[in-house]
Amino acid sequence: MVPASEQRLVRTLYASAFLEDCVLLYPVYALLFSRTGLSGAEISSLFVLWSVTGLALEIPSGVWADRFSRRRLLTLAPALSGAGFALWTFAPSYAAFAAGFVLWGAGSALRSGTLEALVYEELARCGASDRYARRIGRSRAVGTCAEVAATAAAAPALAAGGYQAVGVASVLACAAGVLVARTFPEHSARAGGTPADPADAASGGPAPDGGRAPAAAEEAEESFRAVLRHGVAEIRHSRAARRAVLLVAVLTGSLAYDEFLSLFAASTGVADATVPLLVLLVSAGAAVGEWFAHRGHRLLVPGLVVSGVLLALGGLSAHPAGMGLIAVAYGVARWSATAAEARLQARISDRARATVGSMAGFGSEVMAILVFAAYGLGSTWSPPGPLIAAAALPPLGVALLLGLSRSADAMRSRTAS
């Protein structure tokens, strides 16, 4: 029987995931920018600003999450995103869009690494850390379903009330997300403003009784540095943790090709009205992969091979049916990324859990930017299909490296025995 504390965590996790992605602006914000008069170059510059914000705050937010209450950061995250969407809705202009992307990027950075760390710790407290992949994977499946619902609701909302109606609905979803995030259980010592590690008390951290001990600014800064140093030390000294961080970064970041799937669908010759249906097929694949993310982790290498091969075949097909192959490939890829993240959580300590998770998130952002840049350069001479097929290289490369690594480990074991 599932403990009541775990049930409470799961309810909050699923509700938070749904509200995070049930944002009606998501499928139409590029159109909003265009209708406001922004050029293609200006829109691209906004995306770059978004990515740079995430990169700049990814690791600091992880340190904050390991130093203070993770629930508070998860509560602040949707508030920042909602403030950004409010700017877009009520003061549409390039400056407002830029400020909104900074706020949205900051909110995403606060959530990245923090959510995973809190969920893993709370499950471990319930003696259910082995169910982490199931819980986090299914929460993402819920989020994917929310994206589908938001996409379906955006069209009638836009027709009835224009971009203001879509924007107001998005702000309300974020406000509801704030209320839900406040109900996350958190039993770590840091939840009440106390340090996550007893050693913090010696470095100017909060007092053990829940109040704050007097501490100079340099002492507080040193405690932040101590958490960051601990996270870096885990990566440097643990080969397993280092592998897991790289695995999460590559597998998650390489999924950025999904931003171009609508272009691939359109290039197959279908009507514009059919494009969203083909894209929704890929979303369905993602939801299935995430729902079963807790199963079959021993099949990670063959799963990556299957994902890469199907993605290549689908991209090179230049046919609408190719989206079916891509949907399966994308679902397997999302499954493998969640499996890799579960492996990472099992290999790091609580003291720097969010920090190390944010390091993986930083690597994912870098990988995503590389995917965007590669597609942008390749689009000058190639249609979308071959470029989507080229996105099969990262999962196939990871599968090859993992296979070689396992063979080397097995050989060392036989030699040692």
Helices and strands as residue ranges (DSSP letters): H 4-21, H 29-35, H 40-67, H 70-90, H 94-111, H 114-125, G 129-131, H 132-181, G 189-192, G 198-203, H 217-237, H 239-253, G 254-260, H 261-267, G 272-274, H 275-291, G 297-299, H 300-317, H 322-345, G 350-352, H 353-378, H 384-390, H 393-416
